[in-house]
Amino acid sequence: MLIYKLIEQNLYFRIFNTTKVKLLITGYNGFVGTNLTKFFSKHHLIGIDLTASSSVNQHFNWSDLDSIEDIDAIIHLAGKAHDTRNIEKTEDYFRINLGLTKKIYDYFIKSDAKRFIFFSSVKAIADTVKGDVLTEEDSPSPLTPYGQSKLAAENYILSKSIPSSKRIYILRPCMIHGPGNKGNLNLLYNIVQMRLPWPLGAYENLRSFTSIDNLMFIIQRIIETDVFGGIYQVADDDPLSNNELIKLMANSLERKSRIWRIPKGIIRTATKVGDIIHTPLNNERLRKLTESYIVSNSKLKYALGISRLPVTSRVGLIKTLESLKSKKH
């Protein structure tokens, strides 16, 4: 613990005495990008996205990439998100997730930038965790075009030689949440907010999440301190179950949680219907909502020189839920 404290004190000293850097952020108008531009507002921000916004100092289109000069670090967020309805074309995932990564990474290699941060996903490794915990040592076996395209982008990055002065970071976050979040958390929240019972209480699971605050802390360490390059999974320290989430949501709304334990066979029949007529509860979403998916963050914390991330799973989720509550009202 003493070693961790000394490392933390040294890194914090360096963080708050750093000079302004020029950050190039792709996909900066998305959920993570919006938080990044706010968090790093003291730096000079250059953004690439489909539309321009005032959250960056300079905006460029992808066609203008080669005209951007004097960059210190690149954060590559742009990509095609996972579609739980399974209606997107496979080639679209590869065209965007692999194609844009090739374009920005080739630019990084020939540029003066020293750090390249690529946002991959745990889905590039596994759609289902076969053991107890997913680690960076697990062999990749993505089943969806989303995960396969992210893995292909990772492999492209790793296939290139870079100067010793440059560092690359491949981050594999699990589900990211925070104010402004969209996704399955919103679906769960709507169920509780409408006073509907949670019908999947029979599924006992544990899932890892990533708080946007922890993610900002991690990116700050990478940008402003000396962290070894590599592949890192990103997750909060403690996993939570869906039933725990429902209870937290009910508490945030000052209501009693309603959890029903409907037999799993009945639920599976309902998801088959959902696959056909595209209802919110289909087979893919059921799997995402009920499977255990625990992600190890040990390698990342070791690289950062910390014993725990600053925000606990519960605190991070409570903050997210409070933002959803204020939005609903």
C-alpha positions as CSV (number, residue, x, y, z in Angstrom):
1,M,0.0,0.0,0.0
2,L,2.9,2.4,0.8
3,I,4.3,1.9,-2.7
4,Y,0.8,2.7,-4.2
5,K,0.5,5.8,-2.2
6,L,4.0,7.1,-3.3
7,I,3.2,6.4,-6.9
8,E,-0.2,8.1,-6.6
9,Q,1.3,11.2,-5.0
10,N,4.0,11.4,-7.7
11,L,1.5,11.0,-10.6
12,Y,-1.0,13.5,-9.1
13,F,1.9,16.0,-8.8
14,R,2.7,15.6,-12.5
15,I,-0.9,15.8,-13.6
16,F,-1.5,19.2,-12.0
17,N,1.8,20.6,-13.2
18,T,1.5,19.5,-16.8
19,T,1.7,21.8,-19.8
20,K,-1.2,22.3,-22.3
21,V,-1.3,19.6,-24.9
22,K,-3.0,19.4,-28.3
23,L,-5.5,16.6,-28.4
24,L,-7.1,15.2,-31.6
25,I,-10.4,13.5,-30.8
26,T,-12.4,11.6,-33.4
27,G,-16.1,11.2,-32.8
28,Y,-16.1,13.9,-30.2
29,N,-19.8,14.6,-30.4
30,G,-20.7,11.2,-28.9
31,F,-21.4,10.3,-25.3
32,V,-17.7,9.7,-24.4
33,G,-16.5,12.4,-26.6
34,T,-18.7,15.0,-25.0
35,N,-17.4,14.1,-21.6
36,L,-13.8,14.2,-22.8
37,T,-14.1,17.7,-24.4
38,K,-15.5,19.0,-21.1
39,F,-12.9,17.2,-19.0
40,F,-9.9,18.3,-21.1
41,S,-11.2,21.8,-21.8
42,K,-7.9,23.3,-20.4
43,H,-6.1,21.7,-23.4
44,H,-6.2,22.6,-27.0
45,L,-8.8,20.3,-28.6
46,I,-9.1,19.4,-32.2
47,G,-12.1,17.4,-33.3
48,I,-13.0,15.2,-36.2
49,D,-16.7,14.3,-36.5
50,L,-19.6,14.4,-39.0
51,T,-20.8,17.7,-37.6
52,A,-19.0,20.6,-35.9
53,S,-19.7,21.9,-32.4
54,S,-18.2,24.6,-30.1
55,S,-16.9,21.9,-27.7
56,V,-13.5,21.9,-29.5
57,N,-11.1,24.6,-30.5
58,Q,-10.9,23.4,-34.1
59,H,-13.1,21.1,-36.1
60,F,-12.0,19.1,-39.2
61,N,-13.6,16.6,-41.5
62,W,-12.1,13.2,-42.2
63,S,-11.0,14.5,-45.6
64,D,-8.9,17.2,-44.0
65,L,-7.0,14.8,-41.8
66,D,-3.6,15.2,-43.5
67,S,-3.7,19.0,-43.0
68,I,-3.8,18.7,-39.2
69,E,-0.4,19.4,-37.7
70,D,1.5,19.5,-34.3
71,I,-0.7,17.0,-32.4
72,D,0.5,15.6,-29.1
73,A,-2.0,12.8,-28.6
74,I,-4.9,11.2,-30.5
75,I,-8.1,9.7,-28.9
76,H,-9.9,7.6,-31.5
77,L,-13.6,7.3,-30.5
78,A,-15.3,7.3,-33.9
79,G,-17.0,4.1,-34.8
80,K,-20.2,2.2,-35.3
81,A,-21.9,1.2,-32.0
82,H,-23.2,-2.3,-31.3
83,D,-26.8,-2.8,-32.6
84,T,-28.8,-5.0,-30.3
85,R,-31.5,-5.4,-32.9
86,N,-29.2,-7.1,-35.3
87,I,-30.4,-5.3,-38.4
88,E,-27.2,-3.6,-39.4
89,K,-25.0,-4.9,-42.2
90,T,-21.7,-6.6,-41.4
91,E,-19.8,-4.7,-44.0
92,D,-20.9,-1.4,-42.4
93,Y,-19.2,-2.3,-39.1
94,F,-15.9,-3.1,-40.9
95,R,-16.1,-0.1,-43.2
96,I,-16.4,2.2,-40.2
97,N,-14.7,0.5,-37.3
98,L,-11.8,-0.9,-39.2
99,G,-11.7,1.7,-42.1
100,L,-11.6,4.8,-39.9
101,T,-9.1,3.2,-37.5
102,K,-6.7,2.5,-40.5
103,K,-7.1,6.1,-41.6
104,I,-6.4,7.7,-38.2
105,Y,-3.7,5.2,-37.2
106,D,-1.7,5.7,-40.4
107,Y,-1.9,9.4,-39.8
108,F,-0.6,8.9,-36.2
109,I,2.4,6.9,-37.4
110,K,3.6,9.7,-39.7
111,S,2.6,12.5,-37.4
112,D,4.4,14.0,-34.4
113,A,1.8,12.7,-31.9
114,K,3.3,10.6,-29.1
115,R,0.2,8.8,-27.8
116,F,-2.6,7.0,-29.6
117,I,-5.6,5.8,-27.6
118,F,-8.0,3.5,-29.4
119,F,-11.4,2.8,-27.9
120,S,-12.1,-0.9,-28.6
121,S,-14.5,-2.9,-26.6
122,V,-14.6,-6.0,-24.4
123,K,-16.8,-7.4,-27.1
124,A,-13.7,-7.6,-29.3
125,I,-12.7,-10.5,-27.1
126,A,-15.8,-12.2,-25.9
127,D,-19.6,-11.9,-26.1
128,T,-19.9,-14.3,-23.2
129,V,-17.4,-14.8,-20.4
130,K,-16.6,-18.5,-20.3
131,G,-14.6,-18.5,-17.1
132,D,-15.3,-16.5,-13.9
133,V,-13.6,-13.3,-15.1
134,L,-12.5,-11.9,-18.5
135,T,-8.8,-10.9,-18.6
136,E,-6.5,-9.6,-21.3
137,E,-5.0,-13.0,-21.6
138,D,-8.2,-14.6,-22.9
139,S,-8.2,-15.7,-26.6
140,P,-10.4,-13.4,-28.8
141,S,-13.6,-15.0,-30.0
142,P,-16.1,-12.3,-30.9
143,L,-19.4,-13.5,-32.4
144,T,-20.9,-10.3,-33.6
145,P,-19.8,-8.0,-36.5
146,Y,-19.3,-5.3,-34.0
147,G,-16.9,-7.3,-31.9
148,Q,-15.2,-8.7,-35.0
149,S,-14.7,-5.3,-36.6
150,K,-13.2,-3.9,-33.3
151,L,-10.8,-6.9,-33.1
152,A,-9.8,-6.4,-36.7
153,A,-9.0,-2.7,-35.9
154,E,-6.9,-3.8,-32.9
155,N,-5.0,-6.3,-35.1
156,Y,-4.3,-3.6,-37.6
157,I,-2.8,-1.3,-35.0
158,L,-0.7,-4.1,-33.5
159,S,0.6,-5.2,-37.0
160,K,2.4,-1.8,-37.5
161,S,5.8,-0.9,-36.2
162,I,6.1,2.4,-34.5
163,P,9.1,4.5,-33.2
164,S,10.1,3.9,-29.6
165,S,9.1,7.4,-28.8
166,K,5.4,6.7,-29.5
167,R,3.0,4.7,-27.4
168,I,-0.3,3.1,-28.2
169,Y,-3.2,2.2,-25.8
170,I,-5.9,-0.1,-26.8
171,L,-8.8,0.3,-24.3
172,R,-11.5,-2.3,-24.0
173,P,-14.2,-0.8,-21.8
174,C,-17.3,-2.7,-20.7
175,M,-20.6,-0.8,-20.7
176,I,-19.9,2.9,-20.0
177,H,-22.5,4.9,-18.1
178,G,-22.9,8.4,-16.9
179,P,-25.0,11.6,-17.4
180,G,-26.2,11.6,-21.0
181,N,-25.8,7.8,-21.3
182,K,-28.0,5.9,-23.7
183,G,-28.5,2.1,-23.6
184,N,-29.8,-0.8,-21.6
185,L,-29.6,1.2,-18.3
186,N,-32.2,3.5,-19.8
187,L,-34.4,0.6,-20.6
188,L,-34.2,-0.7,-17.0
189,Y,-34.8,2.8,-15.6
190,N,-37.9,3.2,-17.7
191,I,-39.3,0.0,-16.4
192,V,-38.9,1.2,-12.8
193,Q,-39.9,4.7,-13.5
194,M,-43.2,3.5,-15.0
195,R,-43.8,1.3,-11.9
196,L,-43.6,-1.9,-13.9
197,P,-42.2,-5.0,-12.3
198,W,-38.7,-6.3,-13.3
199,P,-39.6,-9.7,-14.8
200,L,-36.1,-11.1,-14.9
201,G,-35.5,-11.5,-11.2
202,A,-34.9,-15.3,-11.7
203,Y,-31.6,-14.5,-13.4
204,E,-28.8,-14.1,-10.8
205,N,-25.9,-12.5,-12.5
206,L,-23.0,-10.1,-11.9
207,R,-21.9,-7.6,-14.5
208,S,-19.0,-5.1,-14.7
209,F,-19.7,-1.5,-15.6
210,T,-17.5,1.5,-16.4
211,S,-18.3,4.9,-14.8
212,I,-17.7,7.8,-17.1
213,D,-15.8,9.5,-14.2
214,N,-13.5,6.6,-13.8
215,L,-12.9,6.6,-17.6
216,M,-12.0,10.3,-17.5
217,F,-9.6,9.6,-14.7
218,I,-7.9,6.8,-16.7
219,I,-7.6,8.9,-19.9
220,Q,-6.1,11.8,-17.9
221,R,-3.5,9.5,-16.4
222,I,-2.6,8.2,-19.9
223,I,-2.5,11.7,-21.5
224,E,-0.8,13.6,-18.7
225,T,1.6,11.0,-17.1
226,D,3.9,8.3,-18.1
227,V,1.9,5.1,-18.5
228,F,3.1,2.0,-20.3
229,G,1.4,1.4,-23.6
230,G,-0.6,-1.8,-24.1
231,I,-4.0,-3.4,-24.2
232,Y,-6.1,-2.7,-21.1
233,Q,-9.6,-3.7,-20.1
234,V,-11.6,-0.9,-18.5
235,A,-14.1,-1.6,-15.7
236,D,-15.2,-0.3,-12.3
237,D,-13.8,-2.3,-9.4
238,D,-16.9,-4.1,-8.3
239,P,-19.6,-5.8,-10.5
240,L,-23.3,-5.6,-9.7
241,S,-26.3,-7.7,-10.5
242,N,-29.4,-6.6,-12.3
243,N,-31.5,-7.0,-9.2
244,E,-29.1,-4.7,-7.4
245,L,-29.5,-2.2,-10.2
246,I,-33.3,-2.3,-10.0
247,K,-33.1,-1.6,-6.3
248,L,-30.8,1.3,-6.8
249,M,-33.1,2.7,-9.4
250,A,-36.1,2.3,-7.2
251,N,-34.3,4.0,-4.3
252,S,-33.4,6.9,-6.6
253,L,-37.1,7.3,-7.5
254,E,-38.0,6.8,-3.8
255,R,-40.1,3.8,-4.6
256,K,-40.2,0.2,-3.6
257,S,-38.5,-2.2,-6.0
258,R,-40.7,-4.7,-7.8
259,I,-38.8,-7.8,-8.8
260,W,-40.6,-10.8,-10.3
261,R,-39.0,-14.2,-10.7
262,I,-40.8,-15.5,-13.8
263,P,-39.6,-18.9,-14.9
264,K,-36.8,-18.7,-17.5
265,G,-38.7,-20.9,-20.0
266,I,-41.5,-18.4,-20.3
267,I,-39.0,-15.6,-20.8
268,R,-37.1,-17.5,-23.5
269,T,-40.3,-18.0,-25.4
270,A,-41.1,-14.2,-25.3
271,T,-37.6,-13.4,-26.7
272,K,-38.2,-15.7,-29.7
273,V,-41.2,-13.6,-30.5
274,G,-39.2,-10.5,-30.0
275,D,-36.6,-11.6,-32.5
276,I,-39.3,-11.9,-35.2
277,I,-41.3,-8.7,-34.6
278,H,-38.3,-6.6,-33.2
279,T,-39.7,-5.9,-29.7
280,P,-37.4,-4.4,-27.0
281,L,-37.0,-7.8,-25.4
282,N,-35.3,-10.0,-28.0
283,N,-32.7,-12.8,-27.5
284,E,-29.7,-10.5,-27.9
285,R,-31.0,-8.0,-25.3
286,L,-32.0,-10.8,-22.9
287,R,-28.5,-12.2,-23.0
288,K,-27.0,-8.8,-22.4
289,L,-29.4,-8.1,-19.5
290,T,-29.1,-11.5,-17.7
291,E,-25.6,-13.0,-18.3
292,S,-22.8,-12.6,-15.9
293,Y,-20.0,-10.6,-17.5
294,I,-17.2,-9.8,-15.0
295,V,-14.2,-7.9,-16.4
296,S,-10.9,-7.7,-14.6
297,N,-9.2,-4.3,-14.4
298,S,-6.1,-5.5,-12.5
299,K,-3.7,-4.9,-15.4
300,L,-4.9,-1.4,-15.9
301,K,-4.7,-0.5,-12.2
302,Y,-1.2,-1.9,-12.0
303,A,-0.1,0.2,-15.0
304,L,-1.7,3.3,-13.4
305,G,-0.1,2.6,-10.1
306,I,-3.3,2.6,-8.1
307,S,-5.0,0.0,-5.9
308,R,-8.6,1.2,-6.6
309,L,-10.3,3.5,-9.0
310,P,-11.6,6.8,-7.6
311,V,-15.4,6.1,-8.1
312,T,-17.1,3.0,-6.8
313,S,-19.6,1.1,-8.9
314,R,-22.5,2.1,-6.7
315,V,-21.5,5.8,-6.5
316,G,-21.1,6.0,-10.3
317,L,-24.4,4.4,-11.0
318,I,-26.2,6.6,-8.5
319,K,-24.8,9.6,-10.3
320,T,-26.1,8.2,-13.6
321,L,-29.5,7.4,-12.1
322,E,-29.8,10.9,-10.7
323,S,-29.2,12.4,-14.1
324,L,-31.8,10.1,-15.6
325,K,-34.2,11.2,-12.9
326,S,-33.7,14.9,-13.6
327,K,-34.0,14.3,-17.3
328,K,-37.4,12.5,-16.9
329,H,-38.7,15.5,-14.8
